[in-house]
Amino acid sequence: MAEEIKGGCARPTGGPVGEEAPPEANREKQTMQEGKKMIQVGKKAPDFTAPGFHKDIFVNVKLSDYLGKWVLLCFYPGDFTFV
Amino acid sequence: MSIDSMFVHKMWNDHELSKMVDGGVPFAMLSDAGGKVGTVYGVYDEDAGVETRGRFIIDPDGVVQGYEVLTPPVGRNVNETLRQVQAFQLVRETKGAEATPSGWKPGKMTLKPGINLVGNVWKEWKTDMAFD
């Protein structure tokens, strides 16, 4: 599912995908609602791509490639943190 | 997923995690440089420049069914996460005909929401069942 990427010197990046920039008219409203946003249960999980390490290879993972499966997405503060 | 590069993920897996788990980490360790994905999910701490312990359960339709976010010093309860996944899977399999009351685990009774259950949950479910 995840596509392999070469481990070159450039540090690959990912990010959210699929979200269009909001049209001008909505921008002011958008700014007013700015601040810390939390996603909502019962709503679509924002799609993204991200480079990663999986079973001895570097891969590029896209969340929407896992439609049809249950996904646990876990964030953590950093590698080598203790708990 | 963390803000670390995939290179650091490899080092952590090879030098520490593979000594805790046979064969190393079985799932993908993802890299979120700059916290772009974490920001969208509401778990990126800009002041600290790291991601908090966010955990999202995403169903086969790509819908978020649940999440939990902890500050860094407290680790997660993996069993509780798996229990929630099993509960959401049961609800999905029954197309919502069954619901899992507080304290539900696989094998325990479910409730069948409907007009006959209104005001009658007390007959079917006891508060002790939330704790056993």
Backbone of each chain as ProteinMPNN parsed JSONL, in Angstrom:
{"seq_chain_A": "MAEEIKGGCARPTGGPVGEEAPPEANREKQTMQEGKKMIQVGKKAPDFTAPGFHKDIFVNVKLSDYLGKWVLLCFYPGDFTFV", "coords_chain_A": {"N_chain_A": [[0.819, -1.204, 0.0], [1.766, 1.291, 0.992], [4.053, 3.354, -0.715], [7.402, 2.718, -1.712], [10.201, 4.778, -0.869], [13.303, 6.302, -1.825], [16.196, 6.504, 0.246], [17.503, 9.209, 0.191], [19.611, 12.2, 0.418], [18.038, 14.43, 0.681], [15.501, 15.58, 2.809], [12.497, 14.105, 2.949], [9.139, 15.364, 2.821], [5.73, 15.52, 3.979], [2.23, 16.11, 4.211], [-1.017, 17.69, 4.683], [-3.537, 16.64, 2.346], [-5.725, 17.259, -0.456], [-7.437, 19.23, 0.518], [-8.978, 22.083, -0.583], [-8.028, 25.516, -1.095], [-9.775, 27.92, 0.819], [-12.507, 29.743, -0.677], [-12.396, 33.288, -1.527], [-14.584, 34.722, -0.372], [-15.236, 33.331, 1.906], [-13.123, 33.721, 3.497], [-12.844, 35.631, 5.511], [-14.577, 34.814, 7.512], [-13.369, 32.435, 8.087], [-10.961, 33.343, 9.209], [-11.914, 34.496, 11.522], [-12.719, 32.284, 12.886], [-10.403, 31.123, 13.423], [-7.645, 29.775, 15.31], [-7.094, 27.345, 17.849], [-8.028, 24.386, 16.407], [-10.053, 21.535, 16.676], [-10.508, 18.3, 15.437], [-13.621, 16.69, 14.541], [-15.565, 14.033, 15.952], [-17.227, 11.567, 14.009], [-16.932, 12.876, 11.689], [-15.147, 13.213, 8.55], [-11.795, 12.044, 8.505], [-9.046, 14.179, 8.098], [-7.257, 13.97, 5.077], [-3.877, 12.927, 4.363], [-0.393, 12.884, 3.344], [2.589, 11.197, 4.239], [6.059, 10.757, 4.812], [7.865, 7.855, 5.903], [9.136, 5.198, 8.082], [9.129, 1.753, 7.675], [9.289, -1.544, 8.464], [12.078, -1.975, 7.686], [12.303, -0.453, 5.333], [12.121, 2.769, 3.695], [9.146, 4.591, 3.348], [6.292, 6.058, 1.635], [3.353, 7.198, 2.885], [-0.15, 7.333, 2.408], [-3.067, 8.438, 3.835], [-5.666, 7.989, 2.743], [-5.291, 5.753, 1.182], [-5.87, 3.684, 2.801], [-8.546, 3.351, 3.073], [-11.37, 1.347, 3.745], [-10.188, -0.151, 5.623], [-9.675, -0.421, 9.196], [-8.126, 2.173, 10.929], [-5.584, 3.134, 13.155], [-4.385, 6.076, 14.214], [-1.641, 7.468, 15.591], [-0.134, 10.051, 17.406], [2.926, 11.319, 18.788], [5.253, 12.783, 21.163], [8.002, 12.575, 20.487], [10.756, 10.673, 19.039], [12.588, 8.418, 21.074], [11.531, 9.45, 23.384], [10.135, 8.715, 26.614], [7.818, 7.311, 27.535]], "CA_chain_A": [[0.0, 0.0, 0.0], [2.668, 2.43, 1.046], [5.024, 3.241, -1.786], [8.758, 2.85, -1.19], [10.973, 5.937, -1.328], [14.744, 6.138, -1.644], [16.728, 7.251, 1.377], [18.494, 10.179, -0.262], [20.01, 13.22, 1.381], [16.928, 15.356, 0.902], [14.572, 15.08, 3.821], [11.165, 14.207, 2.35], [8.079, 15.885, 3.682], [4.36, 15.222, 3.582], [1.313, 17.15, 4.658], [-2.419, 17.451, 4.354], [-3.861, 16.653, 0.923], [-7.135, 17.236, -0.844], [-8.206, 20.392, 0.96], [-8.849, 23.265, -1.44], [-7.985, 26.786, -0.369], [-11.144, 28.452, 0.908], [-12.75, 30.873, -1.566], [-12.231, 34.61, -0.894], [-15.748, 35.13, 0.412], [-15.26, 32.649, 3.202], [-11.855, 33.869, 4.191], [-12.978, 36.429, 6.728], [-15.189, 33.919, 8.494], [-12.305, 31.485, 8.419], [-10.021, 34.005, 10.101], [-12.561, 34.677, 12.822], [-12.815, 31.004, 13.584], [-9.032, 30.636, 13.583], [-7.322, 29.416, 16.677], [-6.915, 25.891, 17.932], [-9.162, 23.632, 15.913], [-9.99, 20.1, 16.933], [-11.399, 17.654, 14.493], [-14.835, 16.209, 15.192], [-15.935, 12.635, 15.735], [-18.329, 11.449, 13.063], [-16.572, 13.604, 10.47], [-14.023, 12.619, 7.816], [-10.432, 12.322, 8.949], [-8.324, 14.893, 7.04], [-6.296, 13.12, 4.368], [-2.506, 13.454, 4.353], [0.68, 11.959, 2.996], [3.717, 11.361, 5.146], [7.136, 9.793, 4.666], [8.043, 7.113, 7.145], [9.97, 3.997, 8.111], [8.287, 0.593, 7.942], [9.892, -2.846, 8.161], [13.384, -1.883, 7.012], [12.384, 0.425, 4.165], [11.454, 4.07, 3.785], [7.896, 4.534, 2.58], [5.434, 7.229, 1.656], [2.036, 6.685, 3.254], [-1.283, 8.24, 2.229], [-4.162, 7.92, 4.672], [-6.824, 7.519, 1.962], [-5.017, 4.42, 0.64], [-6.31, 2.694, 3.793], [-10.012, 3.253, 3.089], [-11.736, -0.073, 3.752], [-9.577, -0.757, 6.812], [-9.657, 0.385, 10.412], [-6.812, 2.807, 11.092], [-5.254, 3.841, 14.391], [-3.371, 7.092, 13.937], [-1.123, 7.922, 16.886], [0.912, 11.074, 17.445], [3.685, 11.291, 20.042], [6.132, 13.971, 21.182], [9.272, 12.42, 19.778], [11.507, 9.439, 19.185], [13.419, 8.307, 22.285], [10.861, 9.868, 24.611], [10.255, 7.546, 27.5], [6.609, 6.544, 27.864]], "C_chain_A": [[0.857, 1.261, 0.0], [3.724, 2.266, -0.037], [6.43, 3.512, -1.241], [9.4, 4.132, -1.714], [12.435, 5.707, -1.026], [15.216, 7.003, -0.479], [17.831, 8.193, 0.96], [18.817, 11.207, 0.797], [18.892, 14.212, 1.662], [15.974, 14.742, 1.912], [13.159, 15.229, 3.277], [10.143, 14.736, 3.341], [6.728, 15.43, 3.157], [3.487, 16.374, 3.99], [-0.095, 16.819, 4.278], [-2.605, 17.459, 2.841], [-5.364, 16.795, 0.733], [-7.945, 18.436, -0.42], [-7.936, 21.565, 0.033], [-8.704, 24.503, -0.57], [-9.393, 27.357, -0.322], [-11.325, 29.632, -0.039], [-12.709, 32.202, -0.798], [-13.359, 34.973, 0.07], [-15.735, 34.529, 1.823], [-14.067, 32.992, 4.075], [-11.98, 34.629, 5.51], [-13.549, 35.581, 7.866], [-14.139, 32.946, 9.029], [-11.364, 32.093, 9.451], [-10.623, 34.176, 11.492], [-12.605, 33.381, 13.623], [-11.437, 30.414, 13.849], [-8.753, 30.384, 15.053], [-7.174, 27.919, 16.691], [-8.184, 25.19, 17.469], [-8.969, 22.178, 16.312], [-10.911, 19.453, 15.929], [-12.559, 17.024, 15.248], [-15.068, 14.73, 14.936], [-17.17, 12.603, 14.835], [-18.072, 12.178, 11.757], [-15.353, 12.935, 9.829], [-12.688, 12.993, 8.443], [-9.708, 13.052, 7.823], [-7.276, 13.981, 6.395], [-4.909, 13.748, 4.428], [-1.578, 12.423, 3.719], [1.815, 12.211, 3.97], [4.786, 10.325, 4.834], [7.326, 9.05, 5.984], [8.978, 5.935, 6.979], [9.083, 2.829, 8.489], [8.997, -0.671, 7.498], [11.1, -2.726, 7.234], [13.41, -1.094, 5.707], [11.734, 1.778, 4.478], [10.247, 4.051, 2.86], [7.216, 5.901, 2.564], [4.005, 6.727, 1.845], [0.974, 7.751, 3.001], [-2.476, 7.642, 2.975], [-5.276, 7.313, 3.826], [-6.564, 6.188, 1.259], [-5.542, 3.322, 1.566], [-7.83, 2.677, 3.971], [-10.389, 1.776, 2.958], [-11.122, -0.817, 4.923], [-9.772, 0.157, 8.005], [-8.245, 0.912, 10.606], [-6.705, 3.396, 12.495], [-4.126, 4.799, 14.061], [-2.914, 7.669, 15.279], [-0.023, 8.955, 16.699], [1.647, 10.943, 18.775], [4.752, 12.37, 19.979], [7.465, 13.774, 20.469], [9.898, 11.066, 19.995], [12.39, 9.532, 20.432], [12.792, 8.997, 23.498], [10.502, 8.584, 25.362], [8.995, 6.723, 27.716], [5.777, 6.228, 26.636]], "O_chain_A": [[0.712, 2.151, -0.837], [4.232, 1.166, -0.253], [6.629, 4.41, -0.423], [9.173, 4.526, -2.858], [12.774, 4.996, -0.079], [14.696, 8.095, -0.251], [18.985, 7.997, 1.339], [18.359, 11.107, 1.935], [18.81, 14.769, 2.756], [15.682, 13.547, 1.873], [12.662, 16.349, 3.152], [10.283, 14.567, 4.553], [6.612, 15.004, 2.008], [3.96, 17.505, 4.103], [-0.359, 15.804, 3.633], [-1.917, 18.193, 2.131], [-6.159, 16.496, 1.624], [-9.039, 18.651, -0.94], [-6.792, 21.992, -0.117], [-9.197, 24.539, 0.557], [-10.127, 27.288, -1.308], [-10.41, 30.441, -0.198], [-12.951, 32.245, 0.409], [-13.122, 35.464, 1.173], [-16.17, 35.155, 2.79], [-14.003, 32.606, 5.242], [-11.31, 34.311, 6.493], [-13.081, 35.623, 9.003], [-14.04, 32.682, 10.227], [-11.01, 31.45, 10.44], [-9.939, 34.022, 12.504], [-12.537, 33.378, 14.852], [-11.317, 29.335, 14.429], [-9.546, 30.746, 15.923], [-7.133, 27.29, 15.634], [-9.26, 25.364, 18.042], [-7.853, 21.659, 16.288], [-11.971, 19.99, 15.605], [-12.486, 16.845, 16.464], [-14.803, 14.229, 13.843], [-18.031, 13.482, 14.892], [-18.879, 12.115, 10.829], [-14.624, 12.189, 10.484], [-12.486, 14.133, 8.861], [-9.748, 12.588, 6.683], [-6.51, 13.31, 7.086], [-4.784, 14.968, 4.533], [-1.928, 11.252, 3.577], [1.976, 13.326, 4.467], [4.475, 9.154, 4.616], [6.987, 9.563, 7.05], [9.535, 5.697, 5.908], [8.369, 2.883, 9.49], [9.277, -0.856, 6.314], [11.131, -3.301, 6.146], [14.44, -1.066, 5.033], [10.918, 1.905, 5.391], [10.318, 3.558, 1.734], [7.526, 6.778, 3.37], [3.512, 5.924, 1.053], [1.164, 8.921, 3.333], [-2.839, 6.485, 2.765], [-5.782, 6.238, 4.151], [-7.505, 5.551, 0.786], [-5.646, 2.164, 1.162], [-8.341, 2.062, 4.907], [-9.801, 1.046, 2.16], [-11.475, -1.965, 5.196], [-10.004, 1.356, 7.853], [-7.276, 0.167, 10.46], [-7.621, 4.071, 12.966], [-3.036, 4.378, 13.672], [-3.699, 8.277, 16.007], [0.908, 8.749, 15.921], [1.067, 10.51, 19.771], [5.122, 12.827, 18.897], [8.002, 14.725, 19.9], [9.625, 10.387, 20.985], [12.871, 10.609, 20.786], [13.443, 9.122, 24.536], [10.562, 7.493, 24.796], [9.09, 5.542, 28.051], [4.73, 5.589, 26.748]]}, "seq_chain_B": "MSIDSMFVHKMWNDHELSKMVDGGVPFAMLSDAGGKVGTVYGVYDEDAGVETRGRFIIDPDGVVQGYEVLTPPVGRNVNETLRQVQAFQLVRETKGAEATPSGWKPGKMTLKPGINLVGNVWKEWKTDMAFD", "coords_chain_B": {"N_chain_B": [[3.202, 8.786, 14.501], [5.403, 11.488, 14.4], [7.325, 14.539, 14.82], [9.829, 13.855, 14.113], [12.408, 12.896, 11.743], [12.277, 10.368, 9.12], [14.634, 9.065, 9.194], [15.568, 9.239, 11.807], [13.498, 7.821, 12.987], [14.141, 5.282, 12.027], [16.568, 4.822, 13.352], [15.696, 4.845, 16.014], [13.972, 2.651, 16.021], [15.782, 0.589, 15.265], [17.746, 0.653, 17.252], [16.581, 0.73, 19.766], [13.686, 0.151, 20.026], [13.405, -2.302, 18.682], [14.589, -3.952, 20.453], [12.727, -4.241, 22.354], [10.473, -5.223, 21.112], [9.973, -8.076, 19.258], [11.334, -8.279, 16.058], [10.942, -5.654, 15.584], [9.187, -2.466, 15.18], [5.903, -3.047, 14.12], [4.272, -1.506, 12.51], [3.916, 1.412, 10.326], [6.159, 4.059, 10.962], [5.609, 7.328, 11.032], [6.57, 10.502, 9.603], [6.313, 13.883, 10.433], [7.27, 16.583, 9.575], [7.586, 19.821, 10.829], [5.07, 19.718, 11.843], [2.731, 19.765, 10.293], [0.635, 17.988, 9.627], [-0.162, 17.279, 12.185], [-1.106, 19.731, 13.066], [-3.456, 20.076, 11.59], [-4.918, 18.033, 12.707], [-5.175, 18.965, 15.225], [-3.34, 18.47, 17.277], [-0.81, 19.447, 17.44], [1.644, 21.048, 19.273], [2.48, 24.177, 19.228], [4.126, 25.87, 20.779], [5.927, 24.164, 22.079], [6.848, 22.838, 19.908], [6.365, 20.222, 19.268], [4.43, 17.152, 18.907], [1.475, 16.277, 20.696], [0.21, 13.473, 22.673], [-1.792, 12.229, 20.717], [-4.491, 10.176, 19.679], [-6.249, 8.573, 17.207], [-9.165, 6.967, 16.113], [-10.021, 5.623, 13.131], [-12.503, 4.813, 10.862], [-13.467, 2.288, 8.314], [-14.609, 3.884, 6.326], [-13.181, 6.17, 6.446], [-13.875, 7.868, 8.439], [-13.628, 9.658, 11.48], [-13.983, 8.02, 14.463], [-13.365, 8.162, 17.124], [-11.301, 9.858, 19.528], [-8.348, 10.568, 21.514], [-6.398, 12.615, 23.549], [-3.35, 13.147, 25.112], [-1.132, 14.801, 27.418], [2.494, 14.908, 27.201], [3.817, 13.33, 29.461], [2.277, 11.098, 30.258], [1.55, 7.815, 29.434], [-0.272, 5.849, 26.953], [-3.286, 3.743, 27.182], [-3.277, 0.849, 25.751], [-4.958, -1.375, 25.676], [-7.462, -0.259, 26.215], [-7.831, 1.284, 23.948], [-7.988, -0.761, 22.017], [-10.286, -2.035, 22.929], [-12.185, -0.071, 22.4], [-12.048, 0.019, 19.6], [-13.004, -2.551, 19.033], [-15.604, -2.264, 19.978], [-16.633, -0.255, 18.274], [-16.449, -1.668, 15.912], [-18.316, -3.698, 16.333], [-20.692, -2.21, 16.49], [-20.749, -1.227, 13.914], [-20.927, -3.591, 12.407], [-23.471, -4.457, 13.138], [-24.94, -2.547, 12.019], [-25.724, -0.424, 13.623], [-27.81, -1.445, 15.083], [-27.196, -2.492, 17.5], [-25.865, -1.221, 20.549], [-23.082, -0.301, 22.591], [-22.971, -0.425, 25.999], [-21.674, 1.549, 28.807], [-18.552, 0.405, 29.991], [-18.552, -1.869, 28.465], [-17.239, -4.865, 27.108], [-15.85, -7.223, 24.728], [-18.078, -9.942, 24.443], [-19.702, -9.216, 26.52], [-23.062, -8.037, 27.357], [-25.032, -6.228, 24.952], [-26.913, -3.261, 24.136], [-30.117, -2.813, 22.618], [-31.053, -0.278, 20.888], [-34.159, 1.465, 20.732], [-37.723, 2.018, 20.591], [-38.867, 0.582, 22.672], [-36.929, 0.478, 24.535], [-36.72, 2.875, 25.711], [-36.528, 4.569, 28.69], [-36.253, 2.18, 29.957], [-33.766, 1.158, 30.353], [-32.678, 0.674, 32.86], [-33.714, -1.772, 33.603], [-32.302, -3.584, 32.159], [-29.613, -3.078, 32.325], [-27.095, -2.748, 34.739], [-25.469, -0.541, 37.046], [-23.154, -1.643, 38.157], [-22.09, -3.056, 36.069], [-20.594, -1.337, 34.643], [-18.182, -1.388, 35.774], [-17.126, -3.942, 36.002]], "CA_chain_B": [[3.636, 9.966, 13.77], [6.009, 12.551, 15.206], [8.023, 15.503, 13.978], [11.154, 13.318, 13.775], [12.566, 12.428, 10.361], [12.228, 8.907, 8.974], [15.968, 8.54, 9.525], [15.583, 9.077, 13.275], [12.595, 6.687, 13.256], [14.901, 4.047, 11.78], [17.535, 4.663, 14.442], [14.986, 4.49, 17.263], [13.529, 1.271, 15.856], [16.888, -0.366, 15.207], [18.62, 0.663, 18.435], [15.873, 0.58, 21.037], [12.377, -0.509, 19.994], [13.536, -3.699, 18.25], [15.002, -4.73, 21.628], [11.516, -4.437, 23.163], [9.475, -5.934, 20.304], [10.622, -8.947, 18.271], [11.125, -7.89, 14.672], [10.803, -4.194, 15.485], [7.84, -1.891, 15.127], [5.199, -3.704, 13.019], [3.513, -0.561, 11.688], [4.721, 2.503, 9.777], [6.473, 5.202, 11.823], [5.49, 8.423, 10.065], [7.283, 11.735, 9.902], [5.475, 15.068, 10.211], [8.147, 17.739, 9.747], [6.87, 21.082, 10.975], [3.764, 19.516, 12.491], [1.643, 20.178, 9.397], [-0.509, 17.077, 9.792], [-0.598, 17.422, 13.579], [-1.878, 20.97, 13.188], [-4.793, 19.799, 11.056], [-5.594, 17.139, 13.657], [-5.328, 19.663, 16.506], [-2.496, 17.909, 18.331], [0.543, 20.002, 17.382], [1.89, 22.078, 20.279], [3.398, 25.128, 18.578], [5.095, 26.408, 21.732], [6.962, 23.164, 22.324], [7.336, 22.347, 18.618], [6.179, 18.768, 19.179], [3.053, 16.68, 18.906], [1.009, 15.662, 21.934], [-0.131, 12.065, 22.46], [-3.124, 12.106, 20.121], [-4.791, 8.855, 19.114], [-7.491, 8.678, 16.449], [-9.712, 5.733, 15.536], [-10.605, 5.991, 11.841], [-13.215, 3.623, 10.364], [-13.168, 1.975, 6.901], [-15.07, 4.972, 5.451], [-12.333, 7.34, 6.653], [-14.537, 8.746, 9.416], [-13.07, 9.581, 12.832], [-14.992, 7.545, 15.419], [-12.995, 8.549, 18.481], [-9.903, 10.268, 19.723], [-7.896, 10.837, 22.879], [-5.149, 13.381, 23.49], [-2.713, 13.251, 26.426], [0.138, 15.522, 27.456], [3.583, 13.943, 27.025], [4.349, 12.393, 30.466], [1.419, 9.944, 30.562], [1.412, 6.893, 28.299], [-1.641, 5.443, 26.614], [-3.732, 2.405, 27.53], [-3.527, 0.207, 24.46], [-6.131, -2.243, 25.809], [-8.663, 0.555, 26.104], [-7.97, 1.621, 22.53], [-8.467, -1.946, 21.297], [-11.68, -2.232, 23.344], [-13.019, 0.883, 21.651], [-12.105, -0.426, 18.202], [-13.917, -3.706, 18.988], [-16.968, -1.753, 20.159], [-17.042, 0.409, 17.028], [-16.623, -2.704, 14.879], [-19.601, -4.367, 16.595], [-21.767, -1.287, 16.099], [-20.762, -1.161, 12.454], [-21.423, -4.873, 11.891], [-24.916, -4.564, 13.373], [-25.512, -1.347, 11.396], [-26.31, 0.437, 14.642], [-28.909, -2.105, 15.805], [-26.729, -2.702, 18.87], [-24.991, -0.196, 21.101], [-22.306, -0.88, 23.689], [-23.064, 0.426, 27.19], [-20.454, 1.845, 29.55], [-17.872, -0.768, 30.539], [-18.685, -3.023, 27.569], [-16.091, -5.558, 26.529], [-16.341, -8.328, 23.904], [-18.721, -11.006, 25.213], [-20.711, -8.658, 27.412], [-24.32, -7.699, 26.705], [-25.192, -4.93, 24.292], [-28.284, -2.754, 24.207], [-30.746, -2.639, 21.304], [-31.799, 0.981, 20.957], [-35.473, 1.419, 20.085], [-38.774, 2.647, 21.398], [-39.143, -0.201, 23.879], [-35.835, 0.64, 25.502], [-36.805, 4.207, 26.31], [-36.939, 4.516, 30.1], [-36.152, 0.815, 30.473], [-32.373, 0.697, 30.424], [-32.419, 0.206, 34.228], [-34.098, -3.182, 33.73], [-31.38, -4.433, 31.416], [-28.198, -2.768, 32.569], [-26.861, -2.278, 36.111], [-24.257, 0.3, 37.102], [-21.989, -2.51, 38.431], [-21.551, -3.561, 34.81], [-19.627, -0.364, 34.128], [-16.896, -1.539, 36.476], [-16.587, -5.317, 36.073]], "C_chain_B": [[4.218, 10.981, 14.746], [6.747, 13.489, 14.262], [9.419, 15.007, 13.581], [11.21, 12.868, 12.32], [12.496, 10.905, 10.321], [13.582, 8.279, 9.293], [16.08, 8.295, 11.036], [14.649, 7.933, 13.688], [13.355, 5.369, 13.101], [15.878, 3.783, 12.928], [16.84, 4.228, 15.732], [14.514, 3.037, 17.189], [14.699, 0.301, 15.995], [17.634, -0.471, 16.535], [17.884, 0.516, 19.756], [14.602, -0.265, 20.904], [12.467, -1.977, 19.579], [14.047, -4.582, 19.382], [13.825, -4.974, 22.562], [10.51, -5.31, 22.436], [10.215, -6.756, 19.255], [10.308, -8.483, 16.855], [10.925, -6.394, 14.484], [9.361, -3.755, 15.381], [7.087, -2.441, 13.912], [4.425, -2.757, 12.102], [4.422, 0.58, 11.241], [4.917, 3.605, 10.823], [6.565, 6.413, 10.901], [6.142, 9.7, 10.564], [6.426, 12.946, 9.521], [6.299, 16.326, 10.478], [7.33, 19.026, 9.814], [5.486, 20.947, 11.571], [2.574, 19.862, 11.629], [0.405, 19.301, 9.56], [-1.075, 17.203, 11.208], [-1.428, 18.674, 13.8], [-3.315, 20.753, 12.721], [-5.597, 18.922, 12.025], [-5.719, 17.764, 15.049], [-4.445, 19.145, 17.623], [-1.063, 18.463, 18.315], [0.664, 21.145, 18.391], [2.943, 23.039, 19.728], [4.477, 25.633, 19.52], [6.255, 25.435, 21.938], [7.554, 22.641, 21.015], [7.238, 20.836, 18.481], [4.692, 18.422, 19.174], [2.699, 16.048, 20.25], [0.549, 14.235, 21.623], [-1.57, 11.919, 21.985], [-3.3, 10.731, 19.517], [-6.176, 8.89, 18.494], [-7.892, 7.306, 15.916], [-10.479, 6.138, 14.28], [-11.23, 4.738, 11.22], [-12.961, 3.403, 8.871], [-13.694, 3.017, 5.908], [-14.219, 6.232, 5.603], [-12.928, 8.337, 7.636], [-13.906, 8.547, 10.798], [-14.173, 9.153, 13.799], [-14.646, 7.948, 16.847], [-11.581, 9.075, 18.522], [-9.629, 10.527, 21.192], [-6.591, 11.605, 22.731], [-4.609, 13.536, 24.906], [-1.476, 14.138, 26.324], [1.271, 14.499, 27.544], [3.901, 12.969, 28.171], [3.502, 11.156, 30.76], [1.201, 9.094, 29.307], [-0.015, 6.428, 28.125], [-1.991, 4.095, 27.227], [-4.159, 1.705, 26.239], [-4.763, -0.695, 24.523], [-7.432, -1.453, 25.664], [-8.9, 0.969, 24.641], [-8.535, 0.434, 21.75], [-9.925, -2.243, 21.652], [-12.606, -1.304, 22.548], [-13.139, 0.469, 20.185], [-13.085, -1.594, 18.079], [-15.376, -3.264, 19.13], [-17.472, -1.084, 18.876], [-17.261, -0.612, 15.908], [-17.955, -3.423, 15.062], [-20.767, -3.486, 16.146], [-21.897, -1.238, 14.579], [-21.335, -2.438, 11.848], [-22.941, -5.008, 12.052], [-25.66, -3.376, 12.759], [-26.258, -0.482, 12.405], [-27.471, -0.177, 15.393], [-28.52, -2.375, 17.256], [-25.811, -1.56, 19.273], [-24.284, -0.778, 22.319], [-22.352, 0.038, 24.901], [-21.705, 0.624, 27.864], [-19.855, 0.557, 30.122], [-17.961, -1.996, 29.653], [-17.315, -3.552, 27.159], [-16.648, -6.668, 25.653], [-16.909, -9.436, 24.792], [-19.792, -10.486, 26.154], [-21.949, -8.215, 26.622], [-24.27, -6.32, 26.025], [-26.636, -4.472, 24.514], [-28.804, -2.588, 22.779], [-31.595, -1.378, 21.354], [-33.12, 0.876, 20.189], [-36.513, 1.934, 21.049], [-39.032, 1.885, 22.696], [-38.066, -0.061, 24.953], [-35.913, 1.984, 26.234], [-37.319, 4.091, 27.749], [-36.768, 3.15, 30.728], [-34.728, 0.276, 30.556], [-32.087, 0.104, 31.804], [-32.79, -1.261, 34.424], [-33.038, -4.111, 33.134], [-29.928, -4.272, 31.843], [-28.036, -2.183, 33.96], [-25.535, -1.512, 36.162], [-23.008, -0.518, 37.408], [-21.301, -2.934, 37.131], [-20.575, -2.579, 34.166], [-18.232, -0.635, 34.678], [-16.341, -2.959, 36.468], [-15.804, -5.682, 34.827]], "O_chain_B": [[3.618, 11.295, 15.775], [6.789, 13.261, 13.053], [10.112, 15.663, 12.803], [10.19, 12.503, 11.734], [12.637, 10.236, 11.345], [13.66, 7.096, 9.624], [16.617, 7.279, 11.476], [14.952, 7.174, 14.609], [13.233, 4.464, 13.926], [15.995, 2.657, 13.41], [17.329, 3.355, 16.449], [14.635, 2.284, 18.156], [14.627, -0.676, 16.74], [18.1, -1.548, 16.907], [18.506, 0.207, 20.772], [14.455, -1.278, 21.587], [11.697, -2.806, 20.064], [13.96, -5.807, 19.303], [13.906, -5.812, 23.46], [9.769, -6.06, 23.071], [10.985, -6.216, 18.461], [9.143, -8.316, 16.497], [10.757, -5.92, 13.36], [8.436, -4.561, 15.482], [7.571, -2.32, 12.787], [3.971, -3.164, 11.032], [5.552, 0.705, 11.712], [3.967, 4.026, 11.483], [7.484, 6.515, 10.088], [6.251, 9.945, 11.765], [5.886, 13.013, 8.417], [6.074, 17.04, 11.456], [6.486, 19.283, 8.956], [4.799, 21.946, 11.785], [1.515, 20.216, 12.148], [-0.721, 19.795, 9.622], [-2.289, 17.231, 11.409], [-2.344, 18.682, 14.622], [-4.265, 21.188, 13.372], [-6.815, 19.065, 12.137], [-6.302, 17.16, 15.949], [-4.753, 19.349, 18.798], [-0.209, 18.011, 19.078], [-0.121, 22.093, 18.362], [4.14, 22.751, 19.757], [5.625, 25.807, 19.109], [7.418, 25.837, 21.968], [8.642, 22.064, 21.014], [7.946, 20.236, 17.673], [3.829, 19.27, 19.402], [3.522, 15.368, 20.863], [0.503, 13.831, 20.461], [-2.454, 11.535, 22.751], [-2.376, 10.182, 18.916], [-7.159, 9.197, 19.168], [-7.077, 6.581, 15.345], [-11.452, 6.89, 14.344], [-10.557, 3.718, 11.072], [-12.316, 4.23, 8.226], [-13.263, 3.028, 4.755], [-14.496, 7.248, 4.965], [-12.537, 9.504, 7.666], [-13.679, 7.417, 11.23], [-15.181, 9.845, 13.938], [-15.535, 8.064, 17.691], [-10.764, 8.77, 17.654], [-10.544, 10.684, 22.001], [-5.768, 11.275, 21.876], [-5.319, 14.0, 25.798], [-0.847, 14.217, 25.269], [1.038, 13.35, 27.919], [4.242, 11.825, 27.869], [3.968, 10.25, 31.451], [0.739, 9.578, 28.274], [-0.855, 6.584, 29.011], [-1.119, 3.387, 27.73], [-5.247, 1.937, 25.713], [-5.526, -0.779, 23.56], [-8.39, -1.932, 25.056], [-10.037, 0.994, 24.17], [-9.44, 0.591, 20.93], [-10.707, -2.651, 20.793], [-13.672, -1.714, 22.088], [-14.218, 0.562, 19.599], [-13.895, -1.639, 17.153], [-16.267, -3.817, 18.486], [-18.601, -1.321, 18.447], [-18.142, -0.444, 15.065], [-18.645, -3.726, 14.088], [-21.705, -3.958, 15.504], [-22.999, -1.212, 14.033], [-22.123, -2.39, 10.904], [-23.611, -5.601, 11.207], [-26.865, -3.222, 12.958], [-27.287, 0.115, 12.089], [-28.066, 0.475, 16.25], [-29.379, -2.475, 18.132], [-25.079, -1.008, 18.452], [-24.827, -1.648, 22.999], [-21.835, 1.154, 24.852], [-20.725, -0.044, 27.533], [-20.574, -0.277, 30.671], [-17.495, -3.067, 30.042], [-16.377, -2.796, 26.904], [-17.813, -7.033, 25.808], [-16.286, -9.821, 25.781], [-20.691, -11.23, 26.546], [-21.902, -8.042, 25.404], [-23.575, -5.402, 26.462], [-27.466, -5.226, 25.021], [-28.051, -2.27, 21.859], [-32.736, -1.414, 21.816], [-33.178, 0.266, 19.121], [-36.205, 2.248, 22.199], [-39.379, 2.491, 23.71], [-38.263, -0.428, 26.111], [-35.249, 2.19, 27.249], [-38.412, 3.577, 27.987], [-37.096, 2.961, 31.899], [-34.515, -0.912, 30.798], [-31.335, -0.865, 31.913], [-32.247, -1.926, 35.306], [-32.896, -5.262, 33.545], [-29.124, -5.198, 31.738], [-28.738, -1.243, 34.332], [-24.605, -1.806, 35.411], [-21.914, -0.15, 36.98], [-20.088, -3.142, 37.097], [-19.825, -2.94, 33.259], [-17.232, -0.175, 34.127], [-15.202, -3.171, 36.884], [-15.287, -6.795, 34.726]]}, "name": "protein", "num_of_chains": 2, "seq": "MAEEIKGGCARPTGGPVGEEAPPEANREKQTMQEGKKMIQVGKKAPDFTAPGFHKDIFVNVKLSDYLGKWVLLCFYPGDFTFVMSIDSMFVHKMWNDHELSKMVDGGVPFAMLSDAGGKVGTVYGVYDEDAGVETRGRFIIDPDGVVQGYEVLTPPVGRNVNETLRQVQAFQLVRETKGAEATPSGWKPGKMTLKPGINLVGNVWKEWKTDMAFD"}
